[in-house]
Amino acid sequence: MVKFKDYKYERPDLSKITDEFNLLLDKFTEAKSYEDQSKILKEINRLRNYVDTMGTLVFIRHSIDTEDEYYAKENDFIDENKPRFENLVSKFYKELINSKFRDDLEKEWGKQVFTLAELQLQVFSEEIIEDLIKENKLITEYDKLIASAKLPFEGETRNLSQMRPFMESKDRNVRKSAAETVSKFFEENEGEFDRIYDELVKVRDKMAKALGFTNYVEMGYKRLGRSDYNSFMVANFRNQVREDLVPLVAQLRDRQRQRLGLKEMKYYDETLEFLTGNAMPKGGPDWILENGKRMYKELSKETDEFFTFMVERDLLDLLSKKGKMAGGYCTIIPDYKSPFIFSNFNGTSGDIDVLTHEAGHAFQVYLSMDYELPEYKFPTYEACEIHSMSMEFITWPWMDLFFKEDVDKYKFSHLAGAVSFIPYGVVVDEFQHFVYENPDATPEDRKNKWRYLEKQYLPFRDYEDNEFLDKGTYWYRQGHIFSSPFYYIDYTLAQVCAFQFWIKSMDDREMAWNDYVRLCKAGGSMPFLQLVSLAGLENPFKDGVIKKLVGPIKDWLDNVDDKKM
């Protein structure tokens, strides 16, 4: 068995790959039958998967240690050349959608790849290659800036992930001091964050206009492969959140204030749920992993096989360490048919959420790994997040393994946190719509807009005497705003779907699990709303769906005596 450390990386020979790709493309165009085209398509997929594999290995190894010089250089190489390879893929898409055997190919490969190809052709042209290279480099700049944080706190130097336990401290002074230490890092680098973001906005706006779009909004949606909904439907979704969900979140914040015995909740109090402390895993990383094995063994035959595969091949990098990129992710290494989970464990309940959230992504990939088309291994982002967020709730029956006597505390926090997250996710989305509809707005305009939106959707947030955050800079820490415009709303759409799985699981666990597995196996072979329907879920855009969910969520939370926890 080959382990992750032995997964072989070699710098792709772009000249050789280009020649081979063009040769295959000529053969594809000249093919005399559908059968021949389909065979050549498999060869093109093989080449694409190889390039993806090499790029992903670099990305993973660079994110594990941003200070590793070799992989830092290789990452620069990939940043520089990825758009050039995208140009080849774009040529392939052109030939694919114009194929004289398209009907037969659709029958074999499904319609979704053609939809995605058409969208991608609208957002790519050779004339924007240099802009795409610049965009990649700016995103890497942001990641490096975040990873460079060296925060002196309580006698040690820590990175941003390692500050989280202190921000959840039972001691209010420690919480405030930790929040201010984190905030100070962003304040000291305010000019850099503004510069990087401004350059990103400008280069994206330039690309959009070069391709004939009014602004980047439509281009951003198409880049994300959104084919069955638009920005107007998203705006309506945001309105429903404001009307139906914000009042519930405000109530939950007031319950939290009462639990904590505070006259007023400040921003640094939001991270502490209970005076007795937040629910925390009762053991270290190895213990968590052992319990994770047991959980997935008991959950189902499929999850047992999947998690054993991950652990045996060392496809999880979980510990926070010096030089490691912040956050968590799941990705896929195609040629090794391997998902990979990256995280920064820090001793909080978030460690368990990673084990369920990122494992939800990885499980989906594991079940849909046999799709030959790269486009089908992952669905579009909003559908992706259904797998991850639903797995967080599907694994509730095993949470006592990790939290023991604090399991009820964890479940209350998890559900209340999932609800409270949605208005924040909507702030991120509406902010980005403003930014890209107004690309010439100044950094100050953007900050003002952010703070205005916080007051609309998070009316309870009080920055006390932190003038830096009060002027609208909290978003600096949200990496998605820099790297993946318009992605963040996907979490909120998926959360609405995950709540439906939570309700299903309590009513009929077996049915809920079968629906979930069916969704995972479909991978990316359908667009978002079709996948939602396949899983037996209601469309989150539909008027009244959020309102319908508020009832059961509120009932469950109201039945918990949170003051006794």
Secondary structure, DSSP 8 states (H G I E B T S, - for coil): ---GGGS------HHHHHHHHHHHHHHHHH-SSHHHHHHHHHHHHHHHHHHHHHHHHHHHHHHH-TT-HHHHHHHHHHHHHHHHHHHHHHHHHHHHHT-TTHHHHHHHH-SHHHHHHHHHHHT--GGGHHHHHHHHHHHHHHHHHHHT--EEETTEEE-TGGGHHHHT-SSHHHHHHHHHHHHHHHHHTHHHHHHHHHHHHHHHHHHHHHTT-SSHHHHHHHHTT--S--HHHHHHHHHHIIIIIHHHHHHHHHHHHHHTT-SS--GGGTT---TT-----SS-HHHHHHHHHHHHHHH-HHHHHHHHHHHHTT-EEEE--TT--SS-EEEEEGGGTEEEEEEEE-SSTHHHHHHHHHHHHHHHHHHTTT-SSHHHHS--HHHHHHHHHHHHHHTGGGHHHHHGGGHHHHHHHHHHHHHHHHHHHHHHHHHHHHHHHSTT--HHHHHHHHHHHHHHH-TT---TT-HHHHTT-GGGG-HHHHHSTT-THHHHHHHHHHHHHHHHHHH-HHHHHHHHHHHHHTTTSS-HHHHHHHTT---TTSTTHHHHHHHHHHHHHHTS-GGG-
